[in-house]
Amino acid sequence: MSNALTELQTIERWPAGRVLFREGDQPKGIYFLLSGQIDLIFSARNGYAKPLRVAEPGQILGLSAIVSQRNHDYSATTRSACEIGFVDCKQFLDHVDHRPSVWFNVLQLLSEDVNACYDCIRSITAAR
């Protein structure tokens, strides 16, 4: 996204099975997955937890919740040991507000998420 965001992030190592955030939680910031894998899970209408996808290194989590100012739409739990960068919500918003060109990168990332959702829907409907 931006080199300045890389400078803002704190990096931590998380063990397998640790919850980054739960569906319905208010977002605290954005997470950069540097290594490892994270399970993304949502609650279906019947109340059962359903896998959404597995996040891989290079992906950013929590971005849509911050931009939309909504609670998280899914839960994120480390599948394996992970190295994760974190930027606090306020730091992130202050950073992008002072650098309008970064907003275009944010839009690109959110667009990729929307397209990934379309691909999932296509897969589901093709399987029926």
Residue pairs with C-beta under 8 A, 6 or more apart in sequence:
1 60
1 102
1 105
1 106
1 109
2 95
2 99
2 102
2 105
4 95
4 99
5 32
5 87
5 92
5 95
5 102
6 85
8 87
8 91
8 92
8 95
9 32
9 85
9 86
9 87
10 85
10 86
10 87
11 34
11 83
11 84
11 85
11 86
12 83
12 84
12 86
13 81
13 82
13 83
13 84
14 20
14 36
14 78
14 81
14 82
14 83
14 84
15 78
15 81
16 78
16 79
16 80
16 81
17 77
17 78
18 77
18 78
19 75
19 76
19 77
20 31
20 38
20 61
20 62
20 76
20 77
20 78
20 84
21 27
21 28
21 62
21 72
21 75
21 76
22 72
22 75
23 41
23 42
23 43
23 71
23 72
23 73
23 74
23 75
24 71
24 72
25 71
25 72
26 71
26 72
27 62
27 65
27 66
27 71
27 72
27 89
28 62
28 88
28 89
29 62
29 66
29 86
29 87
29 88
29 89
29 91
29 92
30 60
30 61
30 62
30 63
30 66
30 86
30 87
30 89
30 92
31 60
31 61
31 62
31 76
31 84
31 85
31 86
32 60
32 84
32 85
32 86
32 87
33 55
33 56
33 57
33 58
33 59
33 60
33 61
33 82
33 84
34 57
34 82
34 83
34 84
34 85
35 57
35 82
35 83
36 57
36 78
36 79
36 80
36 81
36 82
36 83
36 84
37 54
37 55
37 56
37 78
37 79
37 80
37 82
38 54
38 55
38 61
38 76
38 77
38 78
38 79
38 82
39 51
39 54
39 55
39 76
39 77
39 78
39 79
40 51
40 52
40 53
40 54
40 55
40 61
40 74
40 75
40 76
41 49
41 50
41 51
41 52
41 74
41 75
41 76
41 77
42 49
42 50
42 52
42 73
42 74
42 75
43 49
43 50
44 50
49 75
52 74
52 120
53 116
53 120
54 79
55 61
55 76
60 109
61 76
62 72
62 76
63 106
63 109
63 110
63 113
64 70
64 73
64 110
64 113
65 71
65 72
65 73
66 89
66 92
66 93
67 106
67 110
87 95
95 102
96 102
96 103
96 106
